[in-house]
């Protein structure tokens, strides 16, 4: 027996559900009406409260502000630069060992 099939909801649907909750209806009531889990509705409302128009990017992508996106990009660049540095350090170490063997008198 297989588990539940994961359903996907587009941004418009999520926004409509959030607007129903913000108009004064209870999340439990909206969840029952739309055949959704109550915790999912509450999570959508929290996300909308936090990010407003930037909410619900989709496909598991985290919602980030412009500053958070820049920080993530800079962290990725730093990580790449550190890896490049470590590779160069190892290469220098290897070549300097082989040079000392060739010139050892």
Secondary structure, DSSP 8 states (H G I E B T S, - for coil): ----------HHHHHHHHHHHHTT--HHHHHHHHT--HHHHHHHHHHHHHHGGG----TT-----HHHHHHHHHHHHHHHHHHHHHHHHHHHHHHHHHHHHHT--
